[in-house]
Amino acid sequence: MKKNGFKLLIFLSLISLLLTACSNDSKKNEDKSAKANDEAKSGGIVRIAMSTEIDNLDPYQSAATDTMSMMDNVYDGLLDTNEAGELVPAIAASYEVSDDGQVYTFKLKKDVTFHDGSKLTSKDVKYSYEKLAGLSGGEAISSQFEIIKKIEAPSDLEVVITLKEKNSAFLAATIRPIVPADYNKHSEKPIGAGPFKFEDYKVGQELRLVKNENYYDQEKVPKIDEVQFKIMPDQESAILAMKSGEIDVIPGISSQGKQQLDDLIETVSAPQNMVQLMALNNKVKPLDDPNVRKAINLAIDKDMIIETVAEGEGVKLGSNFSPSMEFYCQEGLEDTYKTNPEEAKKLLEKAGYPDGFTLELTVPSDYQFHVDTAQVIADQLSQVGIKVDIKLIEFSTWLEKVYNEAQYESTIIGFTGKLDPYEILLRYVSDYKNNFVKYENKEYDQLIRQALVETDVEEIVNIYKQAQTLLTEDAASVFIMDPYRTVAMKKGLKGWKMYPIQKFNLEDLYYTE
């Protein structure tokens, strides 16, 4: 017997809780939404300030979250996500899963076209996902797709994907973009099937997208005509630009920035399901010693970092999981290493470093939030004899040297949220190619493997909580906070939504004045 639907099994309990909690407000929200839509005006340009440069326009070569958030509006996958974290239809109209959990059959929507006017068929889905899976030659581009055994296209509107083994996390991977078969110039001129079309890109300056009038989901055809992403690494410059009317949206603004803009803006704010951490390379000395890693945890005052760097707008963490994913989050771990410099000194002495040591802290200079965090941490670690040398590098260099090659001692970075807990915790599996923390624990590896083949929801949750606890007990890194994301929009611009992943829903934006 086959199962139908667009919800991840492991999300069902969470969603029911969310629906119960929100039921009292649903009618009010519908009334407000209806009123706002009555005032909506078609047309206009939205200019968005982005703090980081685009790493690659090709969705299969990009690794930067900001880039993917921008280009997500150009491309669509088989499925998409809504604000509650549910998987919803995109290019796929429906899907079925076999009883053994290994065969996924997708029915595609009719009359879906790419931006060049060509029709999207199962051939394009097969091409796209085979490329991601490494089935068309070369290595797999995405580890999420390595589980695929074969992909078949019985008809133009049907795709059958067979997995090598049961994998409870696979369905969430199908939000990845579908690209035209045999087209390989996405780095120069991206072509997708999303609500916006690529228009122009000037390196270091701006990315322009224009409304896709022929978008297959006619109810979601954008109301605005054009979006301009302006590359502005310095937030103060973005704030000044917003004051002068040159910018309409700042996707992440500080409390101080909000005060500066005051009554010029409206804001949307929520935890962003991001884990900011001080990643520790577990393979380099002296960080290969658990006592040293625990000492670093004990020396760091996360509450102070949240108060000074995030201006109080952040949730303290104890492991690599945000409480914004409440259903899976192991509570109480944030208190495992309460700030205790004296105890930290004892552990350093036990590890053979009574006078401390020098630690290089590599930080992507493009992210001022991480730079500010590094400076606070450097001061805190100096109190226990650890001299921190902060090394600032561009994010593109960080991706190459730290993320891909693990050539670093410690770093400050944010792990962005995912739709499935497996994709969040996979980062610490010992043989995962981008486990740049170099954490290694056979028990942890076994737990993550077990979660993939488990079918009982409660047991899946229990397994992921055990895995989080192991990361904390081993002091794999310093898990700092999930900072709130506050989006600032000029008054008269409406429709911005918050998701459990960083996603820009540009097709929903509209002006009321």
C-alpha positions as CSV (number, residue, x, y, z in Angstrom):
1,M,0.0,0.0,0.0
2,K,1.3,3.4,-0.9
3,K,1.4,6.6,1.2
4,N,0.5,10.0,-0.2
5,G,1.0,13.6,1.2
6,F,3.2,16.6,1.4
7,K,4.3,16.4,5.0
8,L,7.3,14.8,6.4
9,L,6.3,12.0,8.8
10,I,8.6,13.3,11.5
11,F,7.0,16.7,11.4
12,L,3.4,15.5,12.1
13,S,3.5,15.7,15.8
14,L,5.2,19.2,15.7
15,I,2.7,20.5,13.2
16,S,-0.3,19.4,15.2
17,L,1.1,21.3,18.2
18,L,1.7,24.4,16.1
19,L,-1.8,24.2,14.6
20,T,-3.3,23.9,18.1
21,A,-1.4,26.8,19.4
22,C,-2.2,29.0,16.4
23,S,-5.9,28.1,16.0
24,N,-7.2,30.9,18.1
25,D,-5.3,33.4,16.0
26,S,-6.0,31.9,12.6
27,K,-9.2,33.9,11.8
28,K,-7.6,37.2,12.9
29,N,-4.6,36.5,10.7
30,E,-6.9,35.6,7.7
31,D,-8.9,38.8,8.2
32,K,-5.7,40.9,8.4
33,S,-4.3,39.1,5.3
34,A,-7.4,39.7,3.3
35,K,-7.4,43.4,4.3
36,A,-3.8,43.8,3.3
37,N,-4.3,42.1,0.0
38,D,-7.2,44.5,-0.8
39,E,-4.7,47.3,-0.5
40,A,-2.0,45.5,-2.5
41,K,-0.7,47.3,-5.6
42,S,1.0,45.6,-8.5
43,G,4.3,46.7,-9.8
44,G,7.3,48.5,-8.3
45,I,10.9,47.6,-7.5
46,V,12.2,46.2,-4.2
47,R,15.9,46.9,-3.4
48,I,17.4,44.6,-0.8
49,A,20.7,45.1,1.0
50,M,22.9,42.0,1.2
51,S,26.0,41.8,3.4
52,T,27.8,39.1,1.4
53,E,29.0,38.7,-2.1
54,I,27.5,36.0,-4.3
55,D,29.8,32.9,-4.4
56,N,28.3,31.4,-7.6
57,L,25.0,31.9,-9.5
58,D,25.0,28.1,-10.3
59,P,22.8,26.5,-7.7
60,Y,24.9,23.3,-7.8
61,Q,28.1,25.2,-7.2
62,S,27.0,27.7,-4.6
63,A,27.6,26.9,-0.9
64,A,26.7,30.3,0.6
65,T,23.4,30.6,2.4
66,D,22.8,34.2,1.3
67,T,23.4,33.3,-2.3
68,M,21.0,30.3,-2.2
69,S,18.4,32.5,-0.5
70,M,18.6,35.0,-3.4
71,M,18.7,32.4,-6.2
72,D,15.9,30.3,-4.6
73,N,13.5,32.8,-6.3
74,V,15.0,31.8,-9.7
75,Y,14.7,28.0,-9.2
76,D,12.1,25.7,-7.9
77,G,12.4,22.1,-6.7
78,L,9.9,19.3,-6.7
79,L,8.8,20.4,-3.3
80,D,9.0,23.6,-1.3
81,T,8.5,24.5,2.4
82,N,6.0,26.8,4.1
83,E,6.5,28.8,7.3
84,A,5.7,25.8,9.6
85,G,8.4,23.6,8.0
86,E,5.9,21.5,6.1
87,L,6.8,20.2,2.7
88,V,4.4,21.6,0.1
89,P,3.9,21.1,-3.7
90,A,6.2,23.0,-6.1
91,I,7.0,21.4,-9.5
92,A,5.6,18.1,-8.3
93,A,1.8,17.9,-8.1
94,S,1.9,14.8,-5.9
95,Y,4.1,11.9,-4.8
96,E,3.8,8.4,-3.5
97,V,6.2,6.3,-1.3
98,S,6.5,2.5,-1.5
99,D,5.8,0.4,1.5
100,D,9.5,-0.4,1.9
101,G,10.3,3.3,1.9
102,Q,12.8,3.1,-1.0
103,V,10.8,4.1,-4.1
104,Y,9.4,7.6,-4.6
105,T,7.1,8.3,-7.5
106,F,6.5,12.0,-8.4
107,K,3.8,13.3,-10.7
108,L,4.8,16.6,-12.2
109,K,2.5,19.6,-12.8
110,K,1.5,20.3,-16.4
111,D,2.6,23.3,-18.3
112,V,5.7,24.2,-16.2
113,T,8.1,26.1,-18.3
114,F,11.7,27.3,-17.8
115,H,12.5,31.0,-18.2
116,D,13.8,30.4,-21.8
117,G,10.3,29.2,-22.7
118,S,11.2,25.5,-22.9
119,K,8.9,23.0,-21.2
120,L,10.0,21.3,-18.0
121,T,9.6,17.6,-18.1
122,S,10.7,14.5,-16.2
123,K,13.8,14.5,-18.4
124,D,14.9,17.7,-16.7
125,V,14.2,16.3,-13.2
126,K,16.2,13.1,-14.1
127,Y,19.1,15.2,-15.4
128,S,19.1,17.5,-12.4
129,Y,19.0,14.9,-9.6
130,E,21.3,12.5,-11.4
131,K,23.8,15.3,-11.5
132,L,23.4,16.0,-7.8
133,A,23.7,12.3,-7.1
134,G,26.7,11.7,-9.2
135,L,24.9,9.2,-11.4
136,S,25.7,11.0,-14.7
137,G,29.5,10.8,-14.1
138,G,31.7,12.5,-11.6
139,E,31.3,12.7,-7.9
140,A,28.0,13.5,-6.2
141,I,27.4,17.2,-5.8
142,S,25.1,16.8,-2.8
143,S,25.5,14.2,0.0
144,Q,21.7,14.2,0.3
145,F,21.5,12.6,-3.1
146,E,24.2,10.0,-2.8
147,I,21.5,7.7,-1.4
148,I,19.8,7.5,-4.9
149,K,20.3,4.2,-6.7
150,K,18.5,5.1,-9.9
151,I,16.1,7.6,-11.5
152,E,13.6,6.7,-14.2
153,A,11.3,8.8,-16.3
154,P,8.4,6.6,-17.5
155,S,6.6,9.6,-19.0
156,D,7.0,13.3,-19.4
157,L,5.2,14.0,-16.2
158,E,6.4,11.1,-14.0
159,V,9.7,10.5,-12.2
160,V,10.5,7.4,-10.2
161,I,13.4,7.7,-7.8
162,T,14.8,4.5,-6.2
163,L,17.0,4.7,-3.1
164,K,19.8,2.3,-2.2
165,E,18.2,2.0,1.3
166,K,15.5,3.6,3.4
167,N,16.3,7.2,4.2
168,S,13.9,9.3,6.3
169,A,15.6,12.5,5.3
170,F,15.5,12.1,1.5
171,L,12.1,13.8,0.9
172,A,13.3,17.1,2.3
173,A,16.2,17.1,-0.2
174,T,13.7,17.5,-3.1
175,I,13.5,21.2,-2.5
176,R,16.8,21.4,-4.4
177,P,16.4,23.2,-7.8
178,I,15.4,21.6,-11.1
179,V,17.5,22.9,-14.0
180,P,17.2,22.4,-17.8
181,A,18.7,19.2,-19.1
182,D,22.2,19.7,-20.6
183,Y,22.3,23.4,-19.9
184,N,25.6,24.3,-18.3
185,K,25.9,28.1,-18.2
186,H,24.1,28.8,-14.9
187,S,27.2,30.7,-13.6
188,E,26.8,33.2,-16.4
189,K,23.0,33.2,-17.1
190,P,20.9,31.1,-14.7
191,I,17.7,29.6,-16.1
192,G,15.2,28.1,-13.8
193,A,11.4,27.8,-13.4
194,G,10.9,30.0,-10.4
195,P,8.8,33.1,-9.9
196,F,11.6,35.5,-10.8
197,K,14.0,35.5,-13.8
198,F,17.6,36.3,-13.8
199,E,18.2,39.7,-15.5
200,D,21.7,41.0,-14.6
201,Y,24.6,40.6,-12.2
202,K,27.4,43.0,-11.5
203,V,30.1,41.5,-9.3
204,G,30.4,43.3,-6.0
205,Q,27.5,45.5,-6.8
206,E,24.1,44.0,-7.5
207,L,21.9,41.1,-8.7
208,R,18.7,41.9,-10.6
209,L,15.8,39.6,-10.9
210,V,12.6,40.4,-12.8
211,K,9.0,39.0,-12.5
212,N,8.2,35.8,-14.3
213,E,4.8,36.5,-15.9
214,N,4.5,32.9,-17.1
215,Y,5.1,31.3,-13.7
216,Y,3.3,28.0,-13.5
217,D,1.6,28.8,-10.2
218,Q,-0.5,31.7,-11.4
219,E,-1.7,32.4,-7.8
220,K,1.9,33.1,-6.9
221,V,2.9,35.3,-9.8
222,P,4.9,38.1,-8.2
223,K,3.1,41.4,-7.6
224,I,6.3,43.4,-7.8
225,D,8.1,43.8,-11.1
226,E,11.8,43.7,-10.1
227,V,14.1,42.8,-7.2
228,Q,17.5,44.3,-6.9
229,F,20.0,42.8,-4.4
230,K,22.5,45.4,-3.5
231,I,25.9,44.1,-2.1
232,M,26.5,46.2,1.0
233,P,28.9,44.5,3.5
234,D,28.7,47.4,5.9
235,Q,25.4,47.6,7.6
236,E,25.8,51.3,8.5
237,S,26.0,52.0,4.8
238,A,22.8,50.0,4.3
239,I,21.0,51.9,7.1
240,L,22.1,55.3,5.6
241,A,20.9,54.0,2.2
242,M,17.5,53.1,3.7
243,K,17.3,56.5,5.3
244,S,17.8,58.2,1.9
245,G,15.3,56.0,0.2
246,E,17.9,53.9,-1.8
247,I,17.1,50.6,0.0
248,D,13.8,49.0,0.8
249,V,14.8,45.9,2.8
250,I,17.6,45.0,5.2
251,P,17.1,41.2,5.8
252,G,19.1,41.2,9.1
253,I,19.2,44.4,11.2
254,S,20.5,45.1,14.7
255,S,18.6,46.7,17.5
256,Q,20.7,49.8,17.1
257,G,19.9,49.9,13.4
258,K,16.2,49.7,14.2
259,Q,16.5,52.6,16.5
260,Q,18.3,54.6,13.8
261,L,15.5,54.0,11.3
262,D,12.8,54.3,13.9
263,D,9.4,55.2,12.3
264,L,10.7,54.8,8.7
265,I,10.4,51.0,8.9
266,E,8.3,48.1,9.8
267,T,9.9,44.9,11.1
268,V,9.4,41.1,11.1
269,S,11.4,39.2,13.7
270,A,11.9,35.5,14.8
271,P,14.6,33.0,15.7
272,Q,16.2,31.9,12.5
273,N,17.1,28.3,13.3
274,M,20.8,29.0,13.0
275,V,23.5,27.8,15.3
276,Q,26.3,30.2,15.8
277,L,29.3,28.3,17.1
278,M,33.0,28.6,17.8
279,A,34.0,25.5,15.8
280,L,37.0,23.7,17.3
281,N,39.2,21.5,15.0
282,N,39.2,18.3,17.0
283,K,42.2,17.0,15.1
284,V,44.7,19.8,15.9
285,K,46.6,20.2,19.2
286,P,45.7,21.1,21.8
287,L,42.1,21.0,20.7
288,D,42.3,17.2,20.3
289,D,42.1,17.0,24.1
290,P,38.5,17.0,25.4
291,N,39.7,18.7,28.6
292,V,41.0,21.6,26.6
293,R,37.7,21.9,24.7
294,K,35.7,21.7,27.9
295,A,38.0,24.4,29.4
296,I,37.2,26.7,26.5
297,N,33.5,26.1,27.0
298,L,33.8,26.9,30.7
299,A,35.8,30.1,30.0
300,I,33.2,31.5,27.6
301,D,30.2,33.5,28.9
302,K,27.5,33.0,26.3
303,D,25.0,35.2,28.1
304,M,27.5,38.1,27.8
305,I,28.0,37.5,24.1
306,I,24.2,37.4,23.5
307,E,23.8,40.6,25.5
308,T,26.7,42.5,23.9
309,V,26.9,41.2,20.3
310,A,23.2,40.3,19.7
311,E,21.9,43.1,22.0
312,G,19.9,40.5,23.9
313,E,18.2,39.1,20.8
314,G,19.4,35.5,20.8
315,V,18.7,32.1,22.4
316,K,21.6,30.4,24.3
317,L,22.5,27.0,23.0
318,G,24.1,23.9,24.5
319,S,24.5,21.8,21.3
320,N,24.2,22.1,17.6
321,F,20.4,22.4,17.6
322,S,18.2,25.4,18.0
323,P,15.1,25.4,20.2
324,S,13.2,26.9,17.3
325,M,13.1,23.2,16.2
326,E,11.5,22.5,19.6
327,F,10.2,19.1,18.6
328,Y,13.7,17.7,18.3
329,C,15.7,19.9,20.6
330,Q,17.2,18.4,23.8
331,E,16.5,20.8,26.6
332,G,18.9,21.7,29.4
333,L,22.2,21.3,27.5
334,E,22.8,25.0,27.5
335,D,23.6,24.8,31.2
336,T,26.2,22.0,30.9
337,Y,29.1,24.4,30.9
338,K,28.2,27.3,33.1
339,T,30.8,30.0,33.0
340,N,33.6,29.0,35.5
341,P,37.1,30.4,34.7
342,E,38.6,28.7,37.7
343,E,37.4,25.3,36.7
344,A,38.6,26.0,33.2
345,K,42.1,26.7,34.5
346,K,42.1,23.4,36.4
347,L,41.2,21.5,33.2
348,L,43.9,23.3,31.3
349,E,46.5,22.3,33.9
350,K,45.2,18.7,33.8
351,A,45.7,18.8,30.1
352,G,49.3,20.0,30.5
353,Y,48.7,23.7,29.8
354,P,49.0,25.4,33.2
355,D,50.1,28.7,31.5
356,G,47.6,28.4,28.7
357,F,48.5,28.5,25.0
358,T,48.0,30.5,21.8
359,L,44.9,29.8,19.7
360,E,44.3,31.0,16.1
361,L,40.7,32.1,15.6
362,T,39.8,32.4,11.9
363,V,36.7,34.5,11.1
364,P,35.0,35.5,7.9
365,S,35.4,39.3,7.7
366,D,32.2,39.6,5.7
367,Y,30.2,38.8,8.8
368,Q,30.5,41.6,11.3
369,F,28.4,39.6,13.8
370,H,30.9,36.8,13.9
371,V,33.8,39.3,14.0
372,D,32.3,41.0,17.1
373,T,31.7,37.6,18.7
374,A,35.3,36.7,18.1
375,Q,36.5,39.8,19.9
376,V,34.4,39.1,23.0
377,I,35.6,35.5,23.1
378,A,39.2,36.6,22.7
379,D,38.8,38.7,25.8
380,Q,37.1,36.0,27.8
381,L,39.7,33.3,26.9
382,S,42.5,35.6,27.9
383,Q,41.2,35.4,31.5
384,V,42.3,31.7,31.6
385,G,45.6,32.2,29.9
386,I,44.5,31.4,26.3
387,K,45.9,34.1,23.9
388,V,43.6,34.4,20.9
389,D,45.0,35.6,17.5
390,I,42.1,36.6,15.4
391,K,42.6,36.0,11.7
392,L,40.2,37.8,9.4
393,I,39.7,36.4,5.9
394,E,37.1,36.8,3.1
395,F,34.2,34.4,3.2
396,S,35.2,32.9,-0.2
397,T,38.6,32.1,1.3
398,W,36.9,30.7,4.5
399,L,34.9,28.3,2.3
400,E,38.0,27.0,0.7
401,K,40.4,26.9,3.6
402,V,38.2,26.2,6.5
403,Y,35.0,24.5,5.2
404,N,36.6,22.5,2.4
405,E,40.1,21.9,3.6
406,A,39.8,22.2,7.4
407,Q,43.0,24.3,7.5
408,Y,42.3,26.1,10.7
409,E,42.4,25.8,14.5
410,S,39.1,27.5,15.5
411,T,36.6,29.6,13.8
412,I,33.3,31.5,14.4
413,I,30.5,30.7,11.9
414,G,26.8,30.1,11.7
415,F,25.3,26.7,10.7
416,T,22.1,27.5,9.0
417,G,18.9,25.6,9.7
418,K,17.6,22.7,7.7
419,L,14.2,21.1,7.3
420,D,15.3,17.8,8.6
421,P,17.3,17.1,11.8
422,Y,19.5,14.6,9.9
423,E,20.9,17.4,7.7
424,I,21.7,19.4,10.8
425,L,23.5,16.7,12.8
426,L,25.1,15.0,9.8
427,R,27.8,17.7,10.0
428,Y,29.5,15.8,12.8
429,V,29.4,12.3,11.4
430,S,33.1,11.2,11.2
431,D,33.1,10.3,7.5
432,Y,31.0,13.2,6.3
433,K,33.2,15.1,3.8
434,N,32.4,18.5,5.2
435,N,32.8,17.6,8.8
436,F,35.4,20.3,9.2
437,V,35.2,20.2,13.0
438,K,36.7,16.8,12.6
439,Y,34.6,15.4,15.4
440,E,34.8,11.6,15.6
441,N,32.6,9.4,17.8
442,K,31.5,5.9,16.7
443,E,28.5,6.0,19.0
444,Y,27.4,9.3,17.5
445,D,27.8,7.9,13.9
446,Q,25.7,4.9,14.8
447,L,22.9,7.1,16.2
448,I,22.7,9.2,13.1
449,R,22.6,6.1,10.9
450,Q,19.9,4.6,13.0
451,A,17.7,7.7,12.7
452,L,17.7,7.3,9.0
453,V,16.1,3.9,8.9
454,E,13.8,4.4,12.0
455,T,10.1,4.7,11.3
456,D,8.7,5.5,14.8
457,V,8.5,9.2,15.3
458,E,9.1,9.1,19.1
459,E,12.2,7.0,18.6
460,I,13.6,9.3,15.9
461,V,13.2,12.2,18.3
462,N,14.9,10.3,21.1
463,I,17.8,9.3,18.8
464,Y,18.5,12.9,17.7
465,K,18.3,14.1,21.3
466,Q,20.9,11.5,22.3
467,A,23.2,12.7,19.5
468,Q,22.9,16.3,20.7
469,T,23.9,15.2,24.2
470,L,27.0,13.4,22.9
471,L,28.1,16.6,21.1
472,T,27.8,18.5,24.3
473,E,29.5,15.9,26.6
474,D,32.4,15.7,24.2
475,A,32.6,19.5,23.9
476,A,32.8,19.1,20.1
477,S,32.7,22.9,19.8
478,V,31.3,25.9,21.6
479,F,27.7,26.2,20.7
480,I,26.8,29.8,21.4
481,M,23.4,31.0,20.3
482,D,20.6,31.2,17.7
483,P,20.4,34.9,17.0
484,Y,17.1,36.4,16.1
485,R,16.7,37.6,12.5
486,T,14.9,40.9,12.2
487,V,13.9,42.1,8.8
488,A,13.5,45.8,8.3
489,M,11.2,47.0,5.5
490,K,10.3,50.5,4.5
491,K,6.7,51.4,5.4
492,G,4.2,50.4,2.7
493,L,6.0,47.2,1.8
494,K,4.3,44.1,3.0
495,G,4.3,40.3,2.7
496,W,7.7,39.2,4.2
497,K,7.5,35.8,5.9
498,M,9.8,33.9,8.2
499,Y,10.8,30.3,7.7
500,P,12.8,27.6,9.6
501,I,15.4,28.0,6.9
502,Q,16.7,31.3,5.4
503,K,14.2,31.8,2.6
504,F,13.2,35.0,0.8
505,N,9.5,34.8,-0.3
506,L,9.8,37.6,-2.9
507,E,6.7,36.5,-4.8
508,D,4.6,37.4,-1.8
509,L,5.9,41.0,-1.5
510,Y,3.7,43.9,-2.5
511,Y,3.4,47.7,-2.0
512,T,0.3,49.3,-0.4
513,E,1.4,52.9,-1.1
